[in-house]
Amino acid sequence: MAYIRGASYVLGEREVGYADIRDLPKLAASFGLVPDSRLWGWGTIRATRRDLSDLAAESARATLKAAGVEPSSVDALVLCSTRIPGPSDDHGVFMANMLTGADLGDIPFYGQGVNRCVNLLAGLDLARAFVISGRYRRVLVVTVDAVAEGGAPMSQFALFSDGAASCLVAADPGDDDSYEMLGCATAQDTATMDSGSQISSDLARVVNDKLLTPLGRKLADVTALMHLNLFKPLLVMKERQAGFHLDQLYLGNIFRIGHCFAADPLINLVDRVALGHVGQGQYCLLVASVPGSRAGILLKRVR
């Protein structure tokens, strides 16, 4: 078995209101979006001037503290990111800074970078496989991303925030908040992986079936869906089409922080547990969708 422990996150230090985003009306028009903040759920985003290795290390330290484990007990690291700044020649220094910043030492590390905003769930799937196989007992999974310098914090799907999120995937549940990883599943459609395609609710239904049917469970057994913080009408439409009900969704973080790349499912897990949305013994789903791809991880809260 494998468990998620110590879920934590760190956001960019600067809060930016949607109205202060440079060229927002022009950006919205380029994506065919009516500039109506109430419709889309525009609120605030978070931006950083810090090095991403610092954000990643801070989140990692918070995870280890929350899980009550020493850095020396971590066997491996999986780092998930859509874009590590600089050329590949600099990636070694980036990882060295991140590892030393989290007091992790010379442990093996693995990079997850081509799954776009599904990167974190792909990394968690990999970490679970490591733990279940017996290769490692404790794997730290960290995702970190920021809007490129000079880039726009907007796409046709979301407003973007900078930040990091992390958790420990372990063979033991520990004494802290922990979640048994009951299954991981993915679905792909190579014909629609280009950025101009739409997010598919059909792929979401495939993932639901892969996760729930073998366990004799249904969507109604899922207390909470930990989804990406995409624009409100898009998120609601796609997840409702996938079979979820409104009371399984959480829209508050769309307004509060926007879309923090792949980190959203862990961010929403942390926040919804703090709000009392997921109790001991209840099921929740971490999910992420991008054009042509969907991933999901079914969790049961142990403590």
PEBEL-V980310 format. One record per backbone hydrogen bond with DSSP energy under -1.0 kcal/mol. NH is the residue of the N-H (numbers start at 1). CO is the residue of the C=O. E is the energy in kcal/mol with one decimal. If there is no record, write none. Layout:
BEGIN
NH|CO|E / NH|CO|E
END
This chain:
BEGIN
3|170|-2.6 / 4|179|-2.8 / 5|168|-2.6 / 8|166|-2.3 / 10|164|-2.8 / 12|162|-2.3 / 14|47|-2.7 / 16|45|-2.9 / 18|43|-2.6 / 20|17|-1.8 / 21|18|-1.5 / 24|21|-1.6 / 27|23|-2.8 / 28|24|-3.1 / 29|25|-2.2 / 30|26|-1.9 / 31|27|-1.0 / 32|29|-1.3 / 33|28|-3.1 / 36|34|-2.8 / 40|36|-1.7 / 41|37|-1.9 / 42|37|-1.5 / 44|255|-2.4 / 45|16|-2.5 / 47|14|-2.8 / 55|51|-1.5 / 56|52|-2.6 / 57|53|-2.2 / 58|54|-2.4 / 59|55|-2.3 / 60|56|-2.3 / 61|57|-2.5 / 62|58|-2.1 / 63|59|-2.2 / 64|60|-2.4 / 65|61|-2.2 / 66|62|-2.6 / 67|63|-2.6 / 69|64|-2.1 / 73|70|-2.1 / 74|71|-1.7 / 75|138|-2.4 / 76|138|-1.1 / 77|108|-2.0 / 78|140|-2.9 / 79|110|-2.9 / 80|142|-3.2 / 81|112|-2.1 / 90|87|-2.0 / 91|88|-1.4 / 94|90|-2.1 / 95|91|-2.6 / 96|92|-2.4 / 97|93|-2.7 / 98|94|-2.2 / 99|95|-2.9 / 100|96|-2.5 / 101|97|-2.3 / 102|98|-1.3 / 103|100|-1.3 / 104|99|-2.9 / 107|105|-1.5 / 110|77|-2.2 / 112|79|-2.7 / 118|115|-2.0 / 119|116|-2.0 / 122|118|-2.3 / 123|119|-2.5 / 124|120|-2.5 / 125|121|-2.2 / 126|122|-2.1 / 127|123|-2.5 / 128|124|-2.5 / 129|125|-2.0 / 130|126|-2.1 / 131|127|-2.2 / 132|128|-3.1 / 133|129|-2.1 / 135|130|-1.3 / 136|130|-1.2 / 139|169|-2.8 / 140|76|-2.6 / 141|167|-2.8 / 142|78|-2.6 / 143|165|-3.0 / 144|80|-2.0 / 145|163|-2.1 / 151|148|-3.0 / 154|152|-1.1 / 155|158|-2.3 / 160|153|-2.1 / 161|259|-2.2 / 162|46|-3.3 / 163|145|-2.3 / 164|10|-3.0 / 165|143|-2.2 / 166|8|-2.5 / 167|141|-1.9 / 168|5|-3.2 / 169|139|-3.2 / 170|3|-2.6 / 171|137|-1.8 / 179|4|-1.8 / 180|300|-2.8 / 181|2|-2.9 / 182|180|-1.1 / 182|298|-2.1 / 183|298|-1.0 / 185|296|-2.4 / 187|294|-2.1 / 189|292|-2.3 / 192|189|-2.1 / 197|194|-1.8 / 205|201|-2.0 / 206|202|-1.7 / 207|203|-2.2 / 208|204|-2.5 / 209|205|-2.2 / 210|206|-2.3 / 211|207|-2.1 / 212|208|-2.8 / 213|209|-1.5 / 216|213|-1.8 / 217|212|-2.5 / 221|218|-1.8 / 222|219|-1.7 / 223|283|-2.3 / 225|248|-3.1 / 226|285|-3.8 / 230|228|-1.5 / 231|157|-3.1 / 232|40|-2.1 / 235|231|-2.7 / 236|232|-2.6 / 237|233|-2.2 / 238|234|-2.6 / 239|235|-2.6 / 240|236|-2.3 / 241|237|-2.4 / 242|238|-1.2 / 243|240|-1.3 / 244|239|-2.4 / 248|245|-1.8 / 249|246|-1.4 / 254|251|-1.1 / 256|252|-1.9 / 257|253|-2.3 / 258|253|-1.6 / 259|159|-3.5 / 263|260|-2.1 / 267|263|-2.3 / 268|264|-3.2 / 269|265|-1.8 / 270|266|-2.6 / 271|267|-2.4 / 272|268|-2.7 / 273|269|-2.3 / 274|270|-1.8 / 275|271|-1.4 / 276|273|-1.4 / 277|272|-3.0 / 281|301|-2.9 / 282|279|-2.1 / 284|299|-2.2 / 285|224|-2.1 / 286|297|-2.6 / 287|226|-2.6 / 288|295|-1.9 / 290|293|-2.3 / 293|290|-2.5 / 294|187|-2.0 / 295|288|-2.2 / 296|185|-2.5 / 297|286|-2.4 / 298|183|-2.2 / 299|284|-3.1 / 300|180|-1.7 / 301|282|-2.7 / 302|178|-2.7 / 303|178|-1.3
END
